[in-house]
């Protein structure tokens, strides 16, 4: 008579326990990497869509640079005409503390510190699920006019969805006077104290300087 061999219940339980331990150690990292890759793709597509809209606007205005267009006098017309919007929010909601186009007002930096989100102009939710706040900085008597005019864009690449962290789904970038999208401010002036340096990426709740790091690292979040 041939003797049949099989796993004992103890052996099966030990094997399942080992598989469970390995899964517990590896699955969180796999999920984290997947989320990062999704965030990388989303901000790349959303920022490129904005850059393409700028290029189209300059061309249709018959100008060679953004500085020669009318965009600084009417950002709303540009956004609603050249980008697909699903929602428009006024400067602030009625309680003056929240913005329903973004994920509330509190955003966190990779380093952990948090900051309050505010938009001095209208903000929008786009068809690609991102939220944007676009502010125009024009020439002034006491400002660095050689860098102006330019646009500052704050973008939450997945709107109200988490993680709501600067450099992950929250980014700040600029459109300079030529119409070029860039991660750093065109030149330091007196608008605020943050120049958009890549050194501020991990400490900025709004992702100042992070887009430059992404571009330098082939759109990989290695910071």
C-alpha positions in Angstrom: 0.0 0.0 0.0 1.4 3.4 -1.0 1.7 5.9 1.8 0.2 9.3 1.0 1.9 12.4 2.4 0.2 15.8 3.2 0.8 19.0 5.1 -0.2 18.9 8.7 -2.5 21.6 10.1 0.5 22.9 12.1 2.6 23.3 8.9 -0.2 25.0 7.1 -0.7 27.5 9.9 3.0 28.2 10.1 3.1 28.9 6.3 0.1 31.2 6.5 1.7 33.0 9.4 4.9 33.6 7.4 2.9 34.8 4.4 1.0 37.2 6.7 4.1 38.6 8.2 5.7 39.2 4.8 2.5 40.8 3.5 2.4 43.1 6.5 5.9 44.2 5.9 5.7 44.7 2.1 2.1 45.7 1.2 2.3 49.2 3.0 5.4 50.0 1.0 3.9 48.8 -2.2 0.8 50.9 -1.6 2.9 54.0 -0.7 4.9 53.6 -3.9 1.7 53.2 -6.0 0.2 56.3 -4.4 3.4 58.3 -5.2 3.4 57.1 -8.8 -0.2 58.1 -9.2 0.6 61.6 -7.7 3.6 62.0 -10.0 1.4 61.3 -13.1 -1.4 63.5 -11.9 0.7 66.6 -11.3 2.6 66.1 -14.5 -0.6 65.9 -16.6 -2.4 68.8 -14.7 0.6 71.2 -14.9 1.2 70.3 -18.6 -2.5 71.0 -19.4 -2.2 74.4 -17.8 1.0 75.1 -19.8 -0.7 74.0 -23.0 -3.6 76.4 -22.3 -1.1 79.3 -21.8 0.6 78.5 -25.2 -2.8 78.4 -27.0 -3.9 81.6 -25.3 -0.7 83.5 -26.4 -1.0 82.1 -30.0 -4.7 83.1 -30.3 -3.9 86.6 -28.9 -1.4 86.9 -31.7 1.4 87.7 -29.3 4.9 86.3 -28.8 5.0 86.4 -25.0 2.5 86.3 -22.2 3.4 89.8 -21.1 1.9 91.2 -24.3 -1.5 89.6 -23.7 -4.6 90.6 -21.8 -4.5 87.7 -19.3 -3.4 89.9 -16.4 -6.5 92.0 -16.6 -9.0 89.1 -16.7 -7.7 85.7 -15.4 -11.3 84.4 -15.1 -11.9 84.6 -18.8 -8.7 82.7 -19.5 -9.4 79.9 -17.1 -13.0 79.4 -18.1 -12.3 79.7 -21.8 -9.0 77.7 -22.1 -9.4 75.1 -19.3 -12.4 72.8 -18.6 -13.9 73.9 -15.3 -16.5 72.1 -13.3 -16.8 74.6 -10.4 -15.9 78.2 -9.6 -15.4 79.6 -6.1 -15.3 83.2 -5.1 -12.3 84.7 -3.3 -13.5 83.2 0.0 -16.6 81.4 1.2 -19.1 83.2 3.3 -17.3 82.5 6.6 -14.1 83.9 5.1 -12.1 80.9 6.3 -12.8 78.1 3.8 -12.5 77.5 0.1 -14.8 74.8 -1.2 -12.8 74.5 -4.4 -9.9 73.2 -2.3 -9.7 70.6 0.5 -10.5 73.2 3.1 -7.8 75.7 4.2 -5.2 73.5 6.1 -2.4 71.9 4.2 0.7 70.2 5.6 4.3 70.1 4.5 6.3 66.9 4.1 8.3 68.0 7.2 5.0 68.2 9.2 4.3 71.9 9.7 0.9 73.1 8.4 -0.2 76.4 6.8 -3.5 78.0 6.0 -4.6 78.1 2.3 -6.1 81.3 1.0 -6.8 82.6 -2.5 -7.0 86.3 -3.3 -8.7 85.6 -6.5 -11.4 83.2 -7.7 -10.4 79.5 -7.6 -11.6 76.6 -9.7 -12.1 72.9 -9.9 -11.0 71.5 -13.3 -12.4 68.6 -15.2 -9.1 66.7 -14.5 -10.0 66.9 -10.8 -7.4 69.4 -9.8 -8.1 72.7 -8.0 -6.3 75.9 -8.9 -5.9 79.4 -7.6 -4.3 81.8 -10.1 -2.9 85.2 -9.1 -1.5 87.8 -11.4 1.5 90.0 -10.4 1.9 93.0 -12.6 4.3 95.9 -12.7 4.3 98.4 -9.9 6.3 101.5 -8.8 8.0 99.8 -5.9 8.5 96.3 -7.2 11.0 94.4 -9.3 9.4 95.2 -12.7 12.1 93.3 -14.6 10.5 90.0 -13.5 7.0 91.1 -13.9 4.3 90.4 -15.0 3.9 86.8 -14.1 1.3 84.4 -12.8 1.4 82.4 -9.6 -0.6 79.1 -9.6 -1.4 77.1 -6.6 -2.6 73.6 -7.6 -4.0 70.7 -5.7 -3.6 68.0 -8.3 -6.4 65.8 -6.9 -8.7 68.5 -5.5 -10.3 67.7 -2.2 -8.9 64.2 -2.0 -6.1 63.4 0.4 -3.2 63.6 1.3 -3.3 67.4 1.0 0.5 67.7 1.5 2.8 70.1 -0.2 5.0 68.3 -2.7 2.6 65.3 -2.9 -0.7 66.7 -4.3 -0.2 70.4 -3.5 2.1 72.4 -5.7 3.0 76.1 -6.4 4.4 77.0 -9.8 4.7 80.2 -11.9 4.2 81.3 -15.5 6.8 83.9 -16.3 6.5 86.9 -18.6 7.5 84.8 -21.7 4.7 82.2 -20.9 7.1 79.5 -19.6 5.9 77.3 -16.7 8.5 77.1 -14.0 8.7 75.8 -10.4 10.6 78.8 -9.0 9.5 82.4 -8.8 10.8 84.5 -11.7 12.7 86.8 -9.4 12.6 87.6 -5.7 10.5 90.6 -5.0 8.3 91.9 -2.2 5.2 89.7 -2.8 6.1 87.4 0.0 9.2 86.0 1.7 9.1 82.6 -0.1 11.1 82.7 -3.4 10.0 79.2 -4.4 13.5 77.8 -4.0 13.8 74.0 -4.3 15.3 74.2 -0.7 11.8 75.0 0.6 10.1 72.0 -1.0 9.8 69.7 2.0 9.0 72.5 4.4 6.3 74.2 2.2 2.7 73.2 2.8 2.0 74.5 -0.8 4.8 72.7 -2.5 7.0 75.7 -3.3 10.0 74.5 -5.3 8.8 70.9 -5.6 7.9 71.1 -9.3 11.4 72.1 -10.1 12.7 69.0 -8.2 10.2 66.8 -10.0 11.4 68.1 -13.4 15.1 67.6 -12.4 14.4 64.0 -11.3 12.4 62.8 -14.3 9.1 63.4 -12.5 10.0 61.2 -9.5 9.2 62.2 -5.9 12.7 61.5 -4.6 12.6 64.4 -2.1 
